[in-house]
């Protein structure tokens, strides 16, 4: 009976698109005013710059999500060449009130998060959304304005981008700009157009993937706050095909064990309820058995809503862990 219930549950999974994108002020990379040298044309910036833009909450869609990429829209007016800088930093933060302060740090006090920090080799393609290549994500709260800061040191190359007349900016150029505390220009509505890619639902794994170790599973589905969730783990990536839809897990014995709550000491909190922020935490307590070394396991979760098709509202992508020695 447990096997049958677990099988029926898995066959009812509906794959929802886990990712989306928002362009500000629109999602067309070639609209707006062409050719703004700030901040990516290093010859104009003096090879060094600090730049902040303030995206109004009204342009962010009115919902919480996890941003995983940022793109700008280079023009062809100033021929794009890669912006190369030994130090390149991108930071996001929430800002509850307008306008931007001329003191940079004042705009980064709420949840300021560095989403890229390292040598920069930003390649821009004219008239196309060009991703920065963020290495960290940022959980946007769906309520506040969003501050985007870009700063770099020792930059060469670069390009102009399309801008708009509805997003505020502040910036400093030239020697000392990277570490500057204050903007030499602020308050103007001439910031660059931007595109954010995001996940509506995400599963993150962390911890010690070895015999006797514990792997923590952080669930996030902001739009599904307060709904029940169900995790599942399998040895394969399937997929389980449902017409034009699929889930990237295999209908195998491990999936039945995890979904059916047959090993609760191993698959901890594999069902529960997301909190008011759309978050929950579960765990895999790996048995202390050396024979498990090398085993690969794939995990995903769904949110449950009786009013949704098949009672399933959303499904995450599958995350993989390999048990190490």
C-alpha positions, 0 to 999 in steps of 0.5 A: 500500500505504501509503495502504491501511494508513493507511486501515485504521489510521484506520478502526479508531480507537475513541473513548474518553471523554476526560473524567470526573468524581469527586465527593468524598466522593460525586457527589451535590450535595445529600447531606451537611450543608447550609449551610456558610458557609465560604468562599463566603458573604462576609458571614460571611467578612468579605469576605476569606478563605483556605481549604484542604481536603485530599482523601484519595488514597483518594477520588481513584480511584487513578489519575493524570489532568489536572484541568480543572474544580472545582465546589462544591455551593451550598445554598438555605438561604442564597440564592445570589448571585454571589461577586464579588471583584477578586482570586480565587485557586484553587491545587492541590497534592499532599500526601503526609502527613496532616494539614493544617499550620496554616501554609498554605504548608507544604501547597502545597510539592509541585507547587503550581499556581495554576489560577485567578487573576483577578477572580472572579465565581463564580455558584453554583446551589442544589443543583447542582454549580457550576463555578469556571471554572478557567483552568489544569489540574493533573496529579494524580499518582494517589498523593498527597492533594490540597490545594485552596486558595481565597482571595479579597480584597474579596468581596461576595455569595456562598452556603453550600455542602454539606459532609461530615464526612470531608474536613479543612479549615483557614481564616482569615477577616476582615481580612488573611486573604487573605495570612495565613500561618497558619490560625485554625482547622484540623484539623476534618473539615468541608470542602465537598463537591467535584467534579473534572472531568478528562481521561484523555487530552489533547493540548496544542499550543504554539510558533510556528504560522507558516511555518518555525516549530515547534509542540510536541505534548505527549501525556498519557494516564496510564492508558496509560503505556508503550503505543505511540501514533500521532498523525494530522493532517488538514485537516478534522474529519470525523468518521470515523463508526464506528457510534455512535463517531467520531474528529474527523479527516477521512480526507484526504491530510494524514492519510495523509501524517502517519499513514504517516510519509511526511513525517517532517521535518514530522511529527516523532515521530508514533509512539512510546511513552508514558513511565512517566508516560503522556507523550510529545512530538512536533512539527510542523515547518511548512515555510517556505512563505508559501502555508501561511498561513491553513491550519487543521490538526487533530491527535489521537492514539491509544494502541495495545494489542493486547488492546483492541478493534481494537488501539486503547485510547484516543483524544484529542480533536482540537486545532486550529492555524491557520498565522499570518503 
